[in-house]
Amino acid sequence: MDVRFVDAGANRVAVLTLDRPPVNAMSFAYSAEIVEALATVERDEACSALVICGAGGTFSAGADVGDFAAPPVGRPISVRDVVAAIDRSARVTIAAIDGACLGGGLELALACDYRIASERSTFALPEVRLGLLPGAGGTQRLPRAIGPQAALEFALRGRTHDARACMKLGIVDRVVGESPDDVALALLTKGEVQKRRLADVAASLGPSVPEQALPFVTATAHKALPPEERGGRAAHAIVDAVAAAVTMPFDEGLAHEARLFEELAASSESVALRHLFFAERRLTDVPGLDGAQARPVQRAGVLGAGTMGSGIALALAQAGYAVTVVDPDDGAVERARRTVMETLAYRVRKGNLAQKDAWQMGRSIAFEAGVDALQTSDLVIEAIVERMDAKLDAFRKLDGIVAPDAVLATNTSTLDVDELASAVSRPERFVGLHFFVPANIMPLLEIVRGERTSAATLATAFALAKRLRKKPVVSGNAFGFIGNRMIFDYVREAIALAEEGAGVARIDRVMTDFGFAMGPFAMSDLSGIDVAWHIANTGRDRKRRPAIIGTIPVSATVVRRSTIRRSKRCSQKKPTGPA
């Protein structure tokens, strides 16, 4: 913990630098150090102001989630105590923010009187993604800073906002292109910053909305959220906490927020989401990958212009790659072109994409009929029909066209990656990249490591996943890899229920009520029953597949495609008849 005192004109100023690599997370132990440092500042009677900044290009990523795994005995010092100490101080406090200011880091900044941010700073309250709410005054101070409605949207979405957007909202007072701590000292020298606690500001729905309308507004907000039993518990708690900021005095609102936070922290939902958080952070801990250098990828190619190929091309274009899509079928090329343009236009209409960005993405995708168009690609992803003979033939052609150091990848969902790699002269640059439909939206990316896949190729796949904002999971070369191997059991049991007389609509409805986005039959219809049938009947791969996959073609005959479509239409109706 670094605390230094400097002179800013006639003012003696304490500069407290958060310095706990890599992201200045405030663990219980580090929070105790910060509280002690703040006490040192308070004991200096000549000090009239405090500037808080962060080292290492980060302000603070907030509380250390790892503390939840093994709570200490007794009441630990937490971010809540740090924020309370800042709020109690009679000194003028400035948060000089450079880099990420997330969760508890933003709550700390909100406790300060003034917030200055660099252009590259980012802000978020992501606690809802861990099944929590901002527990250090965020639900009480943010509504006082930007209004309850904007505060609700900010906290419920958990998204990251840039500095300019936060200044427009009212979270940040000034955005600068230079060092924010230098600007803070300059303002203190001129005496331009005064004491102004958000705790002293009244939160209201706005001048045009009477306070009597709050129950209606709150009920409407609750109604728009998923049910508590369907993953919405934290979101509903955030609504209640923000409503408390309007109806309760500040200290009572803080106590209400704290009670809600403790309840959420002990909930099974939050425990599961925190487990997932740490599991995802370990995804790149792959043996043999240390020190491997990813190959540079500027131009990417996609072989196949079907549903999957179009989605992969969109994902690549959204990440800023120049993309070439190749398919010998003119009809498939035209459909892919139309799909890409319609998807981009839809995003523009929804306000999720600027028109100029959509135009640039559309122009970055070239559609060609001949495979020779892929010769300048640094990475080519094959996404053609799920047949071994077709894929082997495609890779033999690609091997003679692309550069020697280009990475070749297959999007196969079940076929033997090592057998596919045997078709190329350099199997060390061959890897499986299994996307999920729709490829431009679904976050999972299975990276299938073949027997001869090099560490550099694997590192390239991870670099690609990061740029695509996907969650990469390394899989061995097993039939169905990871995701589909789980689906096999799931669908088999659903089919067995249907054979025993359970209604298809009812099976789907039970699973959506349980929390799945769609039921097993609607999912099968979306992914393609014909694809599953073909996989089950692929002769040359039968030795690798689990025994259960063989039951799918026989059992699937009891549920025709029309029945599944009727299931989707009926899934919202109350089921009747025997279960």
Phi, psi and omega in degrees: 000123184251117174235123177230154180248133180227162177262130175238088187066235180274359184260139170264120189242134173268132176247113181255121182251119175287122186217082176222088183302151005268342188232016179056041177291140184262089175287174176302314182295317181289326176299321178297322177295320180295317179299319178294321178296320178295325177295323177298319178296318182296329181284344179274099186293337180281344182283129182246352183209159181225129174246128179248127180223178181234148179267163174072024178074017178222136174286291173191138176273006175098203182294154177275108183298336179298338180296335182290337184294323181221081181300136180288162177287138180083188181267113181280162171282130185230182177302327179301322179288323177299312181297319179297322179295320178293318183295327181283340187295140176277351182278152174292130183239135179233130172268114178261101194257125175224116182096204185291133176229092192237149172052239180299334176296318177290323177297322175298315181297323180293336177284344178280164182280335186211143183232120178244132183231146173284164181301328186271002183290150178229151186224144176193155168242087188271011187302328182301333180287347176253013181072026183235177169236162176301117190253012180238040176095001183298321180285349180258322181277321183299317176298331178285337181272319187232002182095149184299319183296313179294323179295320178299312180298319181298315185280326183287325181281327180068017184278160178271136179240147177276173187296318181297318179297322180288329175291322178295323177292326184111007178283319182253139181272329183207138175247130186233155178266359180244190181295119183295330178289327175295319178296320179300316179295323179295320179294320178293324177299321180276353180070032186267000180243128181244164178291128179202092183280132174296334178299337181269357182266139178276137176265133180218164179284349181123160185295335183266358182241117180291153181297334179296344181278353185302315179302321179293316180298316180296316180297321178297318179296317178298319183295330182281352184263158174297151177302155181302322182284354178249032176092009183259012186299313182295321180297317178295323178294323178297318178300314180297321181292318179292322175299324178296330178296333180273325189261341186245153169301158187305311183296322178291322177297320177299316180296321178296316177300317182297319179296316179297320180297314181296323177295317180294319182299331180270356185284152179295328179297313181292321178301317181293317181292325177290323175301316180297321179302312181288325179296319180292328178291339180267004185299327182271001177279077185250127178304136177086000183265345183301127176082354180289137181261128178289144176285141178292135179235115177251316181245133180239147178240149176233123178261109183119124184248028177281198181301314181290315180300318178297317180295319178296318179299318178297316179300318179293317180295320178297333179273000176096009178278149166278128190235138173240122179255128183239131174204129181290344180274112181300324179295318179295321179298315181293320177296320179296317179300316180294319179299314180299312183293321179293322178295315179296318179297321178297317179296325177294315180298324180282351180083011181270354184209134177287149182302317182294325178291321178296319179298318181293319178297316180299319180289339182281352180253120177255139180248125184227160179263331185261140182293341179298339180294348182267004188293338179264003182285138175277340180214132176235128178249119179276131180218053180260191183304146184279067177227132184299316183296320180293319182290319178300317179296320180296318182287330175297319179292316181298322183300329180270000184248314187284166179293154183302332182261006179289147178267131176252132183227148176246142178264017181305146179259347183216337190287161183290111182294323179294322178292320176297321180294338181292347181277352183246156184282341180233078183297343179292340179258021181251138182207156173267132174233094185264106176274165178239145185285135351280134190295334180278357182239312186297131188280340186282137173225114177276122176259111185264117183269113178282173182299329184245010178297127183281162177297323180295320178293319178296318178297323177296320179296319178294319178297320177298313180301319180297316180292327177280354184061041175260162175260105185276133176233122180280132180238151170283171183274071180243153182302122180083352179056240184249301185301311183291330178296327175288321181295326182305310181296318182300310181291322180302315181292324178296318179295321178298320178297318179296320179296330180275359174113356178290139180293139180300316180299322182291319179300313179298319182295319178301318182289324176289325175296327179290334178135354178288149179294327176208162180282171184295327182280321174297321178297317180296322179294320180294315183282337176109106178294328179296326178294315179298319179299316181294317180299318182294335183255011179288108187296315190287348182251010186295330181295333185271339189277152174294154183299329186294334183297333180291342180281343187294312184296326179289310185288329184295343181293341179283348182233096182281163183303319181297323179295321181293319178296322177295327177299317181294323179290327185270351189298338180269354179270157178290124183291145178235168177084182183292148178287000000 
